[in-house]
Amino acid sequence: MRNFAHRSLVLYAKNQASWSLQSVATVAALFALSISGWAFGVAISCFLLTISVTRADISVARDGPPLALFSVFVISGFFNDPRLSVMVGIVALISTPAIAAIGNRGMTSLVAQTMSILGAWFPAGLLTVSLTILANRDRSLVALLLVLIYFHDLGLQLCSRSHGIKRLAPVFALAGTLTLLWAAMQVSVSPIPHEWFWQFGALVGFAMTVSRIFTELLVVHRWRAALAISSYVFTGPIWAAVALGVVL
């Protein structure tokens, strides 16, 4: 049990994005969000496409299918219709094995190539679509999420540099994030009622843990760009789904 907990903490703190890159990206995203939900969607789409290309460890030709699927899925989010995005996402998921089979030249197994393409477009696409739809419904909820994740990752980096508390860096980072969430709910910066702190605190803690550990175990091996957004990969879609279903 102790080994499992230790391994989980190590996986949680392993992938840390560049602080300068994350700072610039967060400020740019908040600025785009202040303009409109559409501007925010375009900004994060361009950012994810950029890091996908610059951090790809496979050829551009082989990057084509996942980037095409990502683009089609993301465009559906600009219609601000979750049902449409779900339908497009399902069609894209079903199409992925067929695309992998067409491009498969026998160098790798069909299953491996399918998972490679799926891992490259689906996490990033799901994140972009969910946050774009939420931004068009209530920008304050997206802004709160961006700030929470930014300070969580900042706290994680600062604590990881201190040998005395390095092992407990995830605990301190989550504690700081929950404190910030509590403060934000007390001053009503979003439509979340302050009575719901414990529910949303548990949601943030669970989603952040799953996002970082799952990304390290599975996603990053298929899509290296996930290193830069490991705190967002599943936290964003979960936050958006709960916000759209419960708060709005």
C-alpha positions as CSV (number, residue, x, y, z in Angstrom):
1,M,0.0,0.0,0.0
2,R,2.8,2.4,0.8
3,N,4.6,1.5,-2.4
4,F,1.4,2.2,-4.3
5,A,0.9,5.6,-2.7
6,H,4.5,6.5,-3.3
7,R,4.3,5.5,-6.9
8,S,1.1,7.6,-7.3
9,L,2.8,10.7,-5.8
10,V,5.8,10.2,-8.1
11,L,3.6,9.9,-11.2
12,Y,1.5,12.9,-10.1
13,A,4.5,15.2,-9.9
14,K,6.5,13.7,-12.8
15,N,5.3,15.8,-15.8
16,Q,5.7,19.5,-15.2
17,A,5.3,22.0,-17.9
18,S,7.7,24.9,-18.4
19,W,6.6,27.6,-16.0
20,S,7.3,30.4,-18.5
21,L,5.4,28.6,-21.3
22,Q,2.4,28.0,-19.0
23,S,2.4,31.6,-17.7
24,V,2.3,33.0,-21.3
25,A,-0.3,30.4,-22.4
26,T,-2.5,31.1,-19.4
27,V,-2.3,34.9,-19.8
28,A,-3.1,34.6,-23.5
29,A,-6.0,32.3,-22.8
30,L,-7.5,34.6,-20.2
31,F,-7.1,37.6,-22.6
32,A,-8.8,35.7,-25.4
33,L,-11.5,34.6,-22.9
34,S,-12.1,38.3,-22.0
35,I,-12.9,39.0,-25.7
36,S,-15.4,36.1,-26.3
37,G,-15.9,32.4,-26.0
38,W,-15.1,32.1,-29.7
39,A,-11.8,33.9,-29.4
40,F,-10.9,31.6,-26.5
41,G,-11.7,28.5,-28.5
42,V,-9.6,29.7,-31.4
43,A,-6.7,30.5,-29.0
44,I,-6.6,27.2,-27.3
45,S,-7.0,25.3,-30.6
46,C,-4.0,27.1,-32.1
47,F,-2.0,26.5,-28.9
48,L,-2.7,22.8,-28.9
49,L,-1.9,22.5,-32.6
50,T,1.3,24.4,-32.2
51,I,2.6,22.2,-29.3
52,S,1.4,19.1,-31.2
53,V,3.5,19.9,-34.2
54,T,6.6,21.2,-32.3
55,R,6.7,18.3,-29.9
56,A,5.8,15.5,-32.2
57,D,8.2,12.6,-32.3
58,I,6.7,11.2,-35.5
59,S,6.7,12.5,-39.1
60,V,4.4,15.3,-40.3
61,A,2.8,12.9,-42.8
62,R,1.8,10.5,-40.0
63,D,0.7,13.5,-37.9
64,G,-1.9,14.4,-40.6
65,P,-4.7,12.0,-39.6
66,P,-4.8,12.9,-35.9
67,L,-4.6,16.6,-36.6
68,A,-7.4,16.3,-39.1
69,L,-9.6,14.5,-36.7
70,F,-8.7,17.0,-34.0
71,S,-9.7,19.9,-36.3
72,V,-13.0,18.4,-37.3
73,F,-13.9,17.6,-33.7
74,V,-12.9,21.1,-32.5
75,I,-14.9,22.9,-35.1
76,S,-18.1,21.2,-33.8
77,G,-17.5,22.9,-30.4
78,F,-17.9,26.4,-32.0
79,F,-21.6,25.6,-32.7
80,N,-22.2,25.6,-28.9
81,D,-24.2,22.4,-29.1
82,P,-23.0,19.5,-26.9
83,R,-25.1,17.0,-28.7
84,L,-23.6,17.9,-32.0
85,S,-20.1,17.6,-30.6
86,V,-20.9,14.2,-29.1
87,M,-22.1,12.9,-32.4
88,V,-19.0,14.3,-34.3
89,G,-16.8,12.8,-31.6
90,I,-18.4,9.4,-31.9
91,V,-18.1,9.4,-35.7
92,A,-14.4,10.5,-35.4
93,L,-13.8,7.7,-32.9
94,I,-15.4,5.1,-35.2
95,S,-13.4,6.4,-38.1
96,T,-10.0,6.2,-36.3
97,P,-9.5,2.4,-36.9
98,A,-10.3,2.8,-40.6
99,I,-7.9,5.7,-41.0
100,A,-5.2,3.7,-39.2
101,A,-5.9,0.7,-41.5
102,I,-5.5,2.8,-44.6
103,G,-2.2,4.2,-43.4
104,N,-0.9,1.0,-42.0
105,R,2.0,-0.4,-44.1
106,G,2.7,-3.3,-41.8
107,M,5.5,-1.6,-39.8
108,T,3.3,-1.6,-36.7
109,S,0.2,-3.5,-35.6
110,L,-3.2,-2.0,-36.5
111,V,-4.2,-1.8,-32.8
112,A,-1.0,0.1,-31.9
113,Q,-1.4,2.5,-34.8
114,T,-5.1,3.1,-33.9
115,M,-4.2,3.9,-30.3
116,S,-1.4,6.2,-31.5
117,I,-3.8,8.2,-33.7
118,L,-6.5,8.1,-31.0
119,G,-4.1,9.3,-28.3
120,A,-2.9,12.1,-30.4
121,W,-6.3,13.7,-31.2
122,F,-8.9,12.7,-28.7
123,P,-7.6,14.0,-25.4
124,A,-6.7,17.4,-26.9
125,G,-9.9,17.6,-28.9
126,L,-12.1,16.7,-25.9
127,L,-10.4,19.3,-23.8
128,T,-10.8,22.0,-26.5
129,V,-14.4,21.2,-27.3
130,S,-15.6,21.1,-23.7
131,L,-13.9,24.3,-22.7
132,T,-15.1,26.1,-25.9
133,I,-18.7,25.2,-25.2
134,L,-18.4,26.2,-21.5
135,A,-16.7,29.5,-22.5
136,N,-19.7,30.3,-24.7
137,R,-22.1,29.6,-21.8
138,D,-20.2,31.1,-18.9
139,R,-16.7,32.5,-19.2
140,S,-16.2,32.9,-15.4
141,L,-16.2,29.2,-14.9
142,V,-13.5,28.7,-17.5
143,A,-11.4,31.6,-16.1
144,L,-11.7,30.0,-12.6
145,L,-10.5,26.7,-13.9
146,L,-7.5,28.2,-15.7
147,V,-6.5,30.1,-12.5
148,L,-6.9,27.0,-10.3
149,I,-4.7,24.9,-12.6
150,Y,-2.1,27.6,-13.1
151,F,-1.5,28.0,-9.4
152,H,-1.7,24.3,-8.8
153,D,1.1,23.7,-11.3
154,L,3.1,26.6,-9.9
155,G,2.8,25.2,-6.4
156,L,3.7,21.8,-7.6
157,Q,6.9,23.1,-9.2
158,L,7.9,25.2,-6.2
159,C,7.3,22.3,-3.7
160,S,9.1,19.8,-5.9
161,R,12.3,22.0,-5.8
162,S,12.5,21.6,-2.0
163,H,14.0,18.3,-1.0
164,G,12.3,18.4,2.4
165,I,8.7,18.5,1.0
166,K,9.3,17.0,-2.5
167,R,7.4,13.8,-1.7
168,L,4.4,15.8,-0.5
169,A,4.4,18.3,-3.3
170,P,1.1,17.0,-4.8
171,V,-0.6,17.2,-1.4
172,F,0.5,20.8,-0.9
173,A,-0.4,21.8,-4.5
174,L,-3.9,20.4,-4.1
175,A,-4.3,22.0,-0.7
176,G,-3.4,25.4,-2.2
177,T,-5.7,24.9,-5.1
178,L,-8.6,24.0,-2.8
179,T,-7.9,27.0,-0.7
180,L,-8.0,29.2,-3.7
181,L,-11.3,27.6,-4.8
182,W,-12.8,28.2,-1.4
183,A,-11.8,31.9,-1.5
184,A,-13.2,32.3,-5.1
185,M,-16.5,30.8,-4.1
186,Q,-16.8,33.0,-1.0
187,V,-16.6,36.2,-3.2
188,S,-18.8,34.7,-5.9
189,V,-16.5,35.1,-8.9
190,S,-18.5,32.3,-10.6
191,P,-22.1,31.0,-10.5
192,I,-21.1,28.1,-8.2
193,P,-22.9,28.5,-4.9
194,H,-20.5,28.7,-2.0
195,E,-22.4,25.8,-0.2
196,W,-21.1,23.5,-2.9
197,F,-17.4,23.9,-1.9
198,W,-16.9,20.4,-0.7
199,Q,-18.5,18.8,-3.8
200,F,-16.4,20.9,-6.2
201,G,-13.4,20.6,-4.0
202,A,-13.7,16.8,-4.2
203,L,-14.3,17.1,-8.0
204,V,-11.1,19.2,-8.5
205,G,-9.0,16.9,-6.3
206,F,-10.2,13.7,-8.1
207,A,-10.1,15.2,-11.6
208,M,-6.6,16.6,-11.2
209,T,-5.2,13.4,-9.8
210,V,-6.8,11.3,-12.5
211,S,-5.7,13.7,-15.2
212,R,-2.0,13.8,-14.2
213,I,-1.6,10.1,-13.4
214,F,-3.6,8.8,-16.4
215,T,-1.7,11.2,-18.7
216,E,1.6,9.9,-17.5
217,L,0.6,6.3,-17.7
218,L,-1.1,6.3,-21.1
219,V,-1.6,9.5,-23.0
220,V,2.0,10.8,-23.0
221,H,3.3,7.7,-24.7
222,R,1.0,8.3,-27.7
223,W,1.1,12.1,-27.7
224,R,4.2,13.8,-26.3
225,A,2.5,17.2,-26.3
226,A,0.4,16.0,-23.4
227,L,3.4,16.8,-21.2
228,A,2.5,20.5,-21.4
229,I,-1.2,20.1,-20.5
230,S,-1.2,17.0,-18.2
231,S,-3.2,18.9,-15.5
232,Y,-5.9,19.9,-18.1
233,V,-6.3,16.7,-20.1
234,F,-9.2,15.3,-18.0
235,T,-9.7,18.0,-15.5
236,G,-11.1,20.4,-18.2
237,P,-13.7,18.0,-19.7
238,I,-14.8,16.8,-16.2
239,W,-15.1,20.4,-14.9
240,A,-17.0,21.4,-18.1
241,A,-19.4,18.5,-17.9
242,V,-20.3,19.1,-14.3
243,A,-20.6,22.8,-14.8
244,L,-22.9,22.4,-17.8
245,G,-25.0,19.7,-16.1
246,V,-25.3,21.1,-12.6
247,V,-24.4,24.8,-12.4
248,L,-25.8,26.2,-15.7
